[in-house]
C-alpha cells in the first residue's frame, strides 16, 4: 500500500524560504514519477513540478523561478525547496506518486504552507 507523508510546512514571512519533504513507503520508488502540487483556498489543485527516477524535472509555467524539486532514490524522498515566498503561495502542498507502468496515482495528506508577515 502506497503511503506518502509530507512534512515541513508552516508559517513563513514574505520573502522567506521553506523546504517541504515527502517520504514514500510501500512502493518501489524508482518506478514512480514524483511530483508536488498545491491547492489554495477556493482554487483548484495545481501542478508545481514533477521529477522522474532519473531526476529529469518538469515545472509548470514559471514555477522553477523560485521552486526546486529534488528526489533521493536511496531514501525514498522527494523535496520541494521554495524561495522568495509570496502570500499567494499560501496553500496546502501535496506530494504525488504516479507509477510509470500503470499510471496509477497516489496522494499524500498535504502540508499547509502559510506565507504571512
C-alpha positions in Angstrom: 0.0 0.0 0.0 1.4 3.3 -1.1 1.9 5.8 1.7 3.1 9.4 1.1 3.8 11.5 4.2 4.6 15.2 3.8 6.4 17.3 6.3 8.0 20.7 6.7 5.1 23.0 6.2 4.5 26.0 8.4 4.3 29.8 8.6 6.9 31.8 6.8 7.1 35.6 6.2 7.1 37.0 2.7 10.5 36.7 1.0 11.4 33.7 3.2 12.2 30.1 2.2 10.8 26.8 3.2 11.6 23.2 2.3 8.8 20.6 2.3 9.6 16.9 2.2 7.7 13.7 1.3 8.6 10.3 2.5 7.3 7.4 0.4 6.7 3.8 1.5 5.0 0.8 0.2 6.3 1.4 -3.4 9.4 0.6 -5.5 10.4 4.2 -5.6 12.3 4.3 -8.8 9.2 3.0 -10.7 7.4 6.2 -9.9 7.3 9.8 -11.2 7.1 12.0 -8.1 5.5 15.4 -8.0 4.4 18.3 -5.9 1.1 20.1 -6.3 -0.7 22.7 -4.3 -4.2 23.9 -3.6 -5.0 27.3 -2.4 -8.3 28.1 -0.7 -11.1 28.3 -3.2 -8.9 27.2 -6.1 -8.2 24.0 -8.0 -5.2 21.9 -7.2 -2.3 22.8 -9.5 0.9 21.2 -10.6 4.2 22.7 -9.3 6.7 20.2 -10.7 7.4 16.5 -11.3 10.7 14.6 -11.2 11.5 11.3 -12.9 13.5 8.5 -11.4 16.5 9.7 -13.4 15.9 13.2 -11.9 14.5 14.8 -15.1 12.4 17.7 -13.9 9.3 19.3 -15.3 7.9 22.6 -13.9 4.6 24.2 -14.6 4.8 27.7 -16.0 7.4 29.8 -14.2 7.4 27.7 -11.0 11.1 26.9 -11.5 11.9 30.6 -10.9 11.6 30.1 -7.2 10.8 26.4 -6.6 13.2 23.4 -6.9 12.1 19.8 -6.8 14.6 17.0 -5.9 14.5 13.4 -5.0 16.6 10.9 -3.2 16.1 7.4 -4.6 18.1 5.8 -1.8 15.9 7.4 0.9 12.6 7.3 -1.0 12.1 11.0 -0.5 11.1 13.9 -2.7 11.6 17.5 -1.6 10.5 20.9 -2.7 12.7 23.9 -1.9 10.7 27.2 -2.0 12.4 30.6 -2.1 11.2 34.2 -2.2 7.8 33.1 -1.0 4.8 35.3 -1.5 1.4 35.5 0.2 -0.1 33.9 -2.9 2.0 30.8 -2.3 -0.2 30.1 0.7 -1.7 26.7 0.0 -1.8 23.0 1.1 1.1 21.3 -0.7 0.6 17.7 -1.8 3.0 15.0 -2.7 2.1 12.8 -5.7 3.4 9.5 -6.9 2.5 8.2 -10.4 3.5 4.7 -11.5 5.3 4.6 -14.8 3.7 1.3 -15.9 0.1 1.7 -14.8 -0.3 5.4 -14.4 -1.9 4.8 -11.0 -1.6 7.9 -8.9 -1.4 8.3 -5.1 -1.5 11.4 -2.9 -0.3 12.4 0.4 -2.4 14.1 3.0 -0.9 17.5 2.4 1.1 20.0 4.4 0.0 23.6 5.0 2.2 26.4 3.9 1.2 29.9 5.0 3.1 33.0 3.8 2.2 35.9 6.0 4.0 38.7 8.0 
